[in-house]
């Protein structure tokens, strides 16, 4: 299966690392990168309005300026087609608050600690393929 990925990450070094690893997988055919949740949400909404293909995977940082990952997830709620996109939280946070909050969004099993690497991305892509 081919994957279109939405990468939402404000830290340039983490974004660069994730982007490079994602490009190393032949299944990844497109990557849209955003630096905050608001920018990502606006980009996804524009794709819906313009009839462009949506990503089937979102790698979402939690702690970002403008809109954090939680605000981004809340903004998706009224849009069924956006809620269908599989989201993985990517964070350096190991706080109980963030881990418990991930459970509120049913994302506790899709919480990845930074930095991303080839092994973590391979696992995500395998889980995505198995879910289809």
C-alpha positions as CSV (number, residue, x, y, z in Angstrom):
1,X,0.0,0.0,0.0
2,X,1.1,3.5,-0.7
3,X,1.1,6.1,2.1
4,X,0.4,9.8,2.0
5,X,1.8,11.3,5.2
6,X,1.1,14.5,7.0
7,X,4.0,15.4,9.3
8,X,3.2,18.0,12.0
9,X,6.3,19.0,13.8
10,X,7.7,22.4,14.9
11,X,11.2,21.4,15.7
12,X,13.3,21.6,12.5
13,X,15.8,18.9,13.4
14,X,13.0,16.4,14.3
15,X,11.1,17.3,11.2
16,X,14.2,16.8,9.0
17,X,15.0,13.4,10.7
18,X,11.4,12.2,10.3
19,X,11.2,13.4,6.7
20,X,14.5,11.6,5.7
21,X,13.4,8.4,7.4
22,X,10.0,8.5,5.7
23,X,11.5,9.0,2.3
24,X,13.5,5.8,2.9
25,X,10.4,3.7,2.6
26,X,9.1,3.0,-0.8
27,X,5.5,2.9,0.4
28,X,5.7,6.6,1.3
29,X,4.7,8.4,-1.9
30,X,3.9,11.9,-0.5
31,X,4.7,14.0,2.6
32,X,3.0,17.2,3.6
33,X,4.9,19.0,6.4
34,X,3.5,21.6,8.8
35,X,5.0,23.4,11.8
36,X,1.9,23.7,13.9
37,X,-1.6,22.2,14.4
38,X,-3.4,25.2,12.9
39,X,-1.3,25.2,9.7
40,X,-1.9,21.4,9.4
41,X,-5.6,21.7,10.0
42,X,-5.9,24.5,7.4
43,X,-4.0,22.4,4.9
44,X,-6.2,19.4,5.4
45,X,-9.3,21.4,5.2
46,X,-8.1,23.1,1.9
47,X,-7.5,19.6,0.5
48,X,-11.0,18.5,1.4
49,X,-12.5,21.7,-0.2
50,X,-10.4,21.3,-3.3
51,X,-11.0,17.6,-3.7
52,X,-7.3,16.8,-3.3
53,X,-6.2,13.4,-1.9
54,X,-5.9,13.3,1.9
55,X,-3.1,11.6,3.8
56,X,-3.8,8.3,5.3
57,X,-1.3,8.9,8.1
58,X,-0.7,11.9,10.4
59,X,2.5,12.0,12.6
60,X,1.5,14.6,15.1
61,X,3.7,16.4,17.6
62,X,1.9,17.3,20.8
63,X,3.8,20.4,22.0
64,X,3.8,23.1,19.4
65,X,3.1,26.8,19.1
66,X,-0.2,28.3,17.7
67,X,-2.2,25.1,18.1
68,X,-0.8,22.1,19.9
69,X,-1.6,18.5,19.0
70,X,-4.6,18.4,21.3
71,X,-6.2,21.5,19.7
72,X,-5.5,19.9,16.3
73,X,-7.3,16.7,17.3
74,X,-10.3,18.7,18.7
75,X,-10.6,20.6,15.4
76,X,-10.9,17.4,13.4
77,X,-14.0,16.2,15.3
78,X,-16.6,17.9,13.1
79,X,-15.1,16.5,9.9
80,X,-15.7,12.8,9.4
81,X,-13.4,12.5,6.4
82,X,-10.5,14.0,8.5
83,X,-11.3,11.8,11.5
84,X,-10.7,8.7,9.3
85,X,-7.0,9.6,8.9
86,X,-4.9,7.4,11.3
87,X,-3.0,9.6,13.8
88,X,0.1,8.8,15.7
89,X,1.3,11.1,18.4
90,X,5.0,11.8,18.3
91,X,6.4,13.5,21.4
92,X,9.4,13.8,23.7
93,X,6.9,14.1,26.6
94,X,6.8,11.3,29.0
95,X,4.4,13.1,31.4
96,X,1.5,11.2,32.9
97,X,-0.7,14.1,31.8
98,X,0.1,13.6,28.1
99,X,-0.1,9.8,28.3
100,X,-3.5,9.9,30.0
101,X,-4.7,12.6,27.6
102,X,-3.8,10.3,24.7
103,X,-6.2,7.7,26.2
104,X,-9.0,10.3,25.9
105,X,-8.4,10.4,22.2
106,X,-8.0,6.6,21.9
107,X,-4.4,7.1,20.9
108,X,-2.5,5.6,23.8
109,X,-1.4,2.7,21.6
110,X,-0.2,5.1,19.0
111,X,2.1,7.3,21.1
112,X,5.7,7.3,19.9
113,X,8.6,8.8,21.7
114,X,11.0,11.1,19.8
115,X,13.2,10.9,17.9
116,X,11.6,9.0,15.1
117,X,13.9,6.4,13.5
118,X,13.6,3.8,10.7
119,X,12.5,1.1,13.1
120,X,9.6,3.2,14.6
121,X,8.4,4.3,11.1
122,X,8.6,0.7,9.8
123,X,6.4,-0.4,12.8
124,X,3.9,2.4,12.0
125,X,3.7,1.5,8.3
126,X,3.3,-2.2,9.2
127,X,0.5,-1.4,11.6
128,X,-1.1,0.7,8.9
129,X,-0.9,-2.0,6.4
130,X,-2.3,-4.6,8.8
131,X,-5.3,-2.4,9.6
132,X,-6.4,-2.2,6.0
